Amino acid sequence: MHPMKTALAAVALLAAALSASAQSSFFPQESETAAAEAAAARDYLAAKSRWHNELAAFARADQERFPAPGGVVFVGSSTVRMWTRLSQDFAQQVPGGVVNRGFGGSTLADCALFARDLVVRYKPRHVMVYAGDNDLAEGRTPLQVLDSFARFANAVRAELPEARISFISVKPSPSREQLLPQIRETNHVISAYLNLLPNSEFIDIYTPMLGADGRPRPELFRSDKLHMTDEGYRLWHSVIAPHLQNP
């Protein structure tokens, strides 16, 4: 199926699912509601156990200096975590500094589970999220990644209706070149979804990370062919900076 048709079909399916869920809430089946809540609680507790050390480190950082509300939060996987100069790089756009809540190896499904813990509690004006490639590497489909992103966005908007949400596209890593078709489809469906979500945007870093031959540019990646070099982060900064709005 053509990527655009796939994207539109995905958004239509997701919208229908969400609509059906909303309609059924008028006449909830107690057993179904209880089962869903129990499953969500199990997933959350399992994720808290899995990411105990990372969450504890964030808690210590908050005790030392809790971020002021109205700022910018970056959340996601190791690509965010390893951006050690994040605050310095965006000091001009965000004078108070950005909040880095990247945790290595995490998925977009994890980000959805921890949306309140790692985003909502800081009451940011703008949320930048990068995740999704680990989901695909674990075997999830582009539509499952879209569902996780929708859950993340819904959790943020439920408590921060005015917050801007930006999704940084899944990057084309050389070590995951075999996943490029799924990465492209994931970017297409999430971009289409964001077209329907007010005060949101899709930031394309996939395209500028490809060379003239259509393959990932090797100079942007470390020897593991997954994480980025300083040159890779300079490229990201040049693409993302124009999207950060002053308060």
VENNORHU-V988985 format. One record per pair of residues at least 24 apart in sequence whose C-alpha atoms are under 10 Angstrom apart, sorted by sequence separation. I is the first residue (numbers start at 1). J is the second residue. D is the distance in whole Angstrom. If there is no record, write none. Layout:
# VENNORHU-V988985
I:J:D  I:J:D
This chain:
# VENNORHU-V988985
71:95:9  72:96:9  73:97:9  74:98:7  75:99:8  76:100:9  77:101:9  78:102:6  79:103:9  80:104:8  81:105:10  107:131:6  108:132:5  129:153:10  167:191:8  71:96:7  72:97:8  73:98:6  74:99:6  75:100:6  76:101:7  77:102:5  78:103:6  79:104:8  99:124:9  106:131:8  107:132:6  108:133:8  109:134:10  110:135:9  70:96:10  71:97:8  72:98:5  73:99:5  74:100:5  75:101:5  76:102:5  77:103:5  78:104:4  79:105:9  98:124:10  105:131:9  106:132:9  107:133:8  108:134:8  109:135:7  127:153:10  209:235:8  71:98:7  72:99:6  73:100:6  74:101:6  75:102:5  76:103:6  77:104:5  78:105:6  102:129:9  106:133:9  107:134:5  108:135:7  167:194:8  208:235:8  209:236:9  68:96:8  71:99:8  72:100:9  73:101:7  74:102:7  75:103:8  76:104:8  77:105:6  78:106:7  98:126:10  99:127:10  100:128:10  101:129:10  102:130:9  105:133:10  106:134:7  107:135:5  108:136:10  166:194:9  208:236:9  67:96:9  68:97:10  73:102:10  76:105:9  77:106:5  78:107:10  98:127:10  102:131:9  105:134:7  106:135:8  107:136:9  127:156:9  165:194:9  67:97:9  68:98:10  76:106:7  77:107:7  104:134:10  105:135:9  107:137:10  205:235:8  67:98:9  68:99:10  76:107:7  77:108:8  107:138:9  205:236:7  208:239:9  67:99:7  76:108:7  124:156:10  165:197:9  204:236:10  66:99:10  75:108:10  77:110:9  119:152:10  123:156:9  165:198:9  166:199:9  167:200:8  168:201:9  169:202:7  170:203:10  171:204:9  172:205:9  173:206:9  203:236:10  205:238:10  76:110:9  77:111:9  126:160:10  164:198:8  165:199:7  166:200:6  167:201:6  168:202:6  169:203:6  170:204:8  171:205:6  172:206:6  205:239:7  76:111:7  109:144:9  112:147:10  113:148:9  120:155:8  121:156:10  125:160:8  164:199:5  165:200:5  166:201:5  167:202:5  168:203:5  169:204:5  170:205:8  171:206:5  172:207:9  180:215:9  204:239:8  205:240:8  75:111:7  76:112:10  108:144:10  109:145:7  112:148:6  115:151:9  116:152:9  119:155:10  120:156:6  123:159:9  124:160:8  125:161:10  126:162:9  127:163:7  128:164:9  129:165:8  130:166:9  131:167:9  132:168:10  133:169:10  134:170:10  162:198:10  163:199:8  164:200:6  165:201:7  166:202:6  167:203:6  168:204:6  169:205:6  170:206:6  171:207:9  172:208:10  173:209:9  180:216:10  203:239:8  204:240:9  108:145:7  109:146:10  111:148:8  112:149:7  115:152:6  119:156:7  120:157:9  123:160:7  125:162:7  126:163:5  127:164:6  128:165:6  129:166:6  130:167:6  131:168:8  132:169:9  133:170:6  161:198:10  162:199:8  163:200:9  164:201:8  165:202:9  166:203:7  167:204:9  168:205:7  169:206:6  171:208:10  172:209:7  173:210:10  203:240:7  107:145:9  108:146:9  109:147:9  110:148:8  111:149:8  112:150:8  113:151:8  114:152:8  115:153:8  120:158:9  121:159:9  124:162:9  125:163:5  126:164:5  127:165:5  128:166:5  129:167:5  130:168:5  131:169:8  132:170:6  133:171:8  161:199:9  168:206:9  169:207:9  171:209:7  172:210:7  177:215:8  75:114:10  108:147:9  109:148:5  112:151:6  113:152:7  115:154:9  116:155:7  120:159:7  121:160:10  124:163:7  125:164:6  126:165:6  127:166:6  128:167:6  129:168:6  130:169:7  131:170:7  132:171:9  133:172:9  137:176:8  142:181:10  143:182:10  171:210:9  177:216:8  75:115:9  108:148:6  109:149:7  111:151:9  112:152:4  115:155:6  116:156:7  120:160:7  123:163:8  124:164:9  125:165:9  126:166:8  127:167:8  128:168:7  129:169:9  130:170:7  131:171:9  133:173:9  136:176:10  142:182:6  146:186:7  150:190:9  176:216:10  203:243:8  107:148:9  108:149:6  111:152:7  112:153:8  114:155:9  115:156:6  119:160:10  130:171:9  137:178:10  141:182:7  142:183:7  145:186:7  146:187:9  149:190:8  153:194:10  174:215:8  175:216:10  202:243:10  58:100:9  76:118:10  108:150:10  109:151:8  110:152:9  111:153:10  112:154:9  113:155:9  134:176:10  137:179:8  140:182:10  141:183:10  142:184:9  143:185:9  144:186:9  145:187:10  146:188:10  173:215:9  174:216:6  201:243:9  58:101:8  75:118:7  108:151:9  109:152:8  112:155:7  116:159:9  120:163:10  133:176:9  136:179:8  142:185:6  143:186:7  146:189:7  147:190:9  150:193:8  172:215:8  173:216:6  174:217:8  58:102:10  74:118:9  75:119:8  108:152:8  112:156:9  136:180:10  141:185:9  142:186:5  145:189:9  146:190:6  149:193:10  150:194:9  153:197:9  172:216:6  173:217:9  174:218:7  58:103:10  73:118:8  74:119:8  137:182:10  141:186:8  142:187:8  145:190:8  146:191:10  171:216:9  172:217:9  173:218:9  55:101:9  73:119:7  133:179:9  136:182:7  137:183:10  142:188:9  143:189:8  174:220:10  175:221:10  54:101:9  72:119:9  73:120:9  133:180:10  136:183:8  142:189:8  143:190:9  146:193:8  150:197:10  153:200:10  173:220:9  174:221:8  54:102:9  55:103:9  80:128:10  142:190:9  173:221:8  175:223:10  177:225:10  54:103:7  73:122:8  80:129:9  133:182:9  175:224:7  176:225:8  53:103:10  54:104:9  72:122:9  73:123:9  74:124:10  80:130:7  133:183:7  136:186:9  174:224:9  175:225:5  176:226:8  69:120:10  71:122:8  72:123:9  73:124:6  79:130:8  80:131:9  132:183:8  173:224:10  174:225:5  175:226:6  51:103:8  69:121:9  70:122:8  71:123:8  72:124:5  73:125:8  74:126:9  75:127:8  76:128:8  77:129:9  78:130:9  79:131:8  173:225:6  174:226:7  175:227:9  51:104:10  69:122:6  70:123:6  71:124:5  72:125:6  73:126:7  74:127:6  75:128:6  76:129:6  77:130:7  78:131:9  133:186:9  172:225:10  173:226:5  174:227:10  51:105:10  67:121:10  68:122:7  69:123:5  70:124:4  71:125:6  72:126:5  73:127:5  74:128:5  75:129:5  76:130:5  77:131:6  132:186:8  172:226:9  173:227:8  51:106:9  67:122:6  68:123:8  69:124:6  70:125:5  71:126:7  72:127:6  73:128:6  74:129:6  75:130:6  76:131:5  77:132:8  132:187:9  171:226:9  173:228:9  66:122:8  67:123:9  68:124:8  69:125:8  70:126:8  71:127:9  72:128:7  73:129:8  74:130:8  75:131:8  76:132:9  77:133:9  78:134:10  67:124:9  77:134:8  59:117:10  47:106:10  51:110:9  55:114:10  58:117:10  59:118:10  58:118:8  62:122:10  47:109:10  48:110:9  55:117:9  47:110:7  55:118:9  48:113:9  43:109:10  44:110:9  47:113:8  48:114:9  43:110:9  47:114:9  44:112:10  45:113:10  168:236:9  44:113:6  43:113:8  44:114:8  168:239:10  41:113:10  128:200:10  168:240:8  40:113:9  126:199:10  127:200:9  128:201:10  130:203:10  126:200:9  128:202:10  166:240:10  128:203:10  166:243:9  166:244:9  164:244:10  164:245:10  72:163:10  72:164:9  73:165:10  74:166:10  76:168:10  79:171:10  70:163:9  128:240:9  128:243:10  128:244:9  127:244:10  126:244:8  126:245:8  125:245:9  125:246:10  126:247:10  125:247:8  14:143:9  13:143:10  10:142:9  11:143:9  14:146:9  18:150:10  10:143:7  14:147:7  7:142:10  11:146:9  15:150:10  7:143:9  10:146:8  11:147:10  14:150:9  6:143:10  10:147:10  89:233:9  82:227:8  83:228:9  85:230:10  89:234:9  82:228:9  83:229:10  79:226:9  82:229:10  83:230:9  86:233:9  90:237:8  94:241:10  78:226:10  79:227:7  85:233:9  89:237:7  93:241:7  78:227:8  79:228:7  84:233:10  89:238:10  92:241:9  93:242:9  78:228:10  83:233:7  90:240:9  93:243:9  94:244:8  82:233:10  86:237:9  90:241:7  93:244:6  94:245:8  95:246:9  89:241:9  92:244:10  93:245:7  94:246:7  95:247:10  80:233:10  93:246:6  94:247:8  79:233:9  90:244:9  92:246:9  93:247:9  72:244:8  72:245:10  71:246:10  72:247:10  71:247:8  70:247:8  7:185:8  10:188:10  11:189:7  15:193:9  6:185:8  7:186:9  10:189:6  11:190:8  14:193:9  6:186:10  7:187:9  8:188:9  9:189:9  10:190:9  11:191:10  12:192:10  3:184:8  4:185:9  7:188:6  8:189:7  11:192:7  12:193:9  15:196:10  3:185:7  6:188:8  7:189:4  10:192:9  11:193:6  2:185:10  3:186:10  5:188:10  6:189:7  7:190:8  9:192:10  10:193:8  11:194:9  3:187:10  4:188:7  5:189:10  7:191:8  8:192:7  11:195:10  3:188:7  4:189:8  7:192:6  8:193:8  11:196:9  3:189:8  6:192:10  7:193:8  4:192:8
